[in-house]
Each structure stands twice: as C-alpha cells, then as structure tokens.
Amino acid sequence: MDDFTLDPLSPQAQSDEIVASLRGRHAPVTYLLARDEAHVLGPGRMWSHTVNNLAVLAEVESFLSKTMGTTSQRDMTPEVAKRLRELIVPAN
C-alpha cells in the first residue's frame, strides 16, 4: 500500500507493518486509514474532520463491545456510517 497519509508523526508504512503483524497472529484488527488527516493537537480532538472522529469512535466502541463485552450504540448517521466504510482497509 502506498503511503498517502498527511501524518509525518505516524507514517502509514509503520501502521501497515503493525496491522500485518497482528493479522499474521490472527488478532482481531480493524484497520482504519484516513488519507485526509494528520495528528491534531487540541483538547477533545483526534482529527480535524468531525465525521472522521465520529466514525473512528463508533468503531472503537464496537471493538470494545466485541472484545470486552461492553454495550455499544449501533445507530449512527448515514454520513458517519458511509465514512466508516470508507476508512476500513480490508485484509488482503
């Protein structure tokens, strides 16, 4: 995969390696890649686009629900659901 992200602090190649290693160990991994983002420093913000923040948080909540037995909210706006689908990098 080419490194198209805007983030100089966390190069995509490093993320690709981590995900490949985890998947090689059959660990549950959902790889989200936002090509339009970089690290954002600020209180309460992960990324600069709100829809990306909401999509990532929905996936984190889903992951915790599956792996730790917590509850999660399944409903989200169509915009957030669409963005989440776009962010997911499928396993090869």
C-alpha positions in Angstrom: 0.0 0.0 0.0 1.3 3.5 -0.8 1.9 6.0 1.9 -0.7 8.7 1.1 -1.5 10.0 4.6 -0.7 13.5 5.7 0.7 12.4 9.0 4.5 12.8 9.4 4.4 11.5 13.0 2.8 8.2 12.2 3.8 7.1 8.7 1.3 4.7 7.0 4.1 2.2 6.4 4.5 1.7 10.1 0.8 1.2 10.6 0.8 -1.3 7.7 3.5 -3.3 9.4 1.8 -3.3 12.7 -1.5 -4.4 11.1 0.2 -7.1 9.0 1.9 -8.5 12.2 -1.3 -8.6 14.2 -3.3 -10.2 11.3 -0.5 -12.7 11.0 -1.1 -13.7 14.6 -4.9 -13.8 13.9 -5.6 -10.9 16.2 -8.9 -9.1 15.7 -7.9 -6.0 13.7 -9.9 -3.3 12.0 -7.5 -1.0 10.2 -8.9 2.5 9.7 -7.0 4.8 7.4 -8.0 8.4 6.9 -5.9 9.7 4.0 -7.2 13.3 4.7 -5.9 13.5 8.2 -2.9 14.1 10.3 -2.3 14.4 14.1 -4.3 17.3 15.6 -3.2 18.7 18.8 -6.1 20.1 20.8 -8.4 19.2 23.7 -11.0 16.6 22.8 -9.9 16.3 19.2 -8.4 13.3 17.5 -8.6 14.5 13.9 -9.6 17.7 12.2 -12.7 16.3 10.4 -15.7 15.7 12.8 -17.1 12.9 10.6 -13.7 11.0 10.9 -13.8 11.5 14.7 -17.3 10.1 14.9 -16.6 7.1 12.6 -13.4 6.1 14.5 -15.1 6.4 17.9 -18.0 4.3 16.6 -15.5 1.6 15.5 -13.6 1.8 18.8 -16.9 1.4 20.7 -17.8 -1.6 18.5 -14.4 -3.2 19.1 -14.7 -2.8 22.9 -18.2 -4.3 22.8 -17.0 -7.3 20.8 -13.8 -8.0 22.8 -14.8 -6.9 26.3 -18.5 -7.4 26.4 -19.4 -3.8 26.8 -22.5 -2.3 25.3 -22.3 -0.1 22.2 -24.6 2.2 20.3 -25.2 0.7 16.9 -27.0 3.7 15.3 -25.1 6.4 13.6 -26.0 9.0 10.9 -25.7 7.8 7.3 -22.8 10.2 6.8 -20.8 8.6 9.6 -21.7 5.1 8.5 -20.5 5.9 5.0 -17.3 7.4 6.2 -16.6 4.4 8.5 -17.0 2.1 5.5 -14.6 4.3 3.5 -11.9 4.3 6.3 -11.8 0.5 6.7 -8.8 -1.1 5.0 -9.8 -4.7 4.1 -7.5 -7.6 4.9 -5.6 -8.8 1.9 
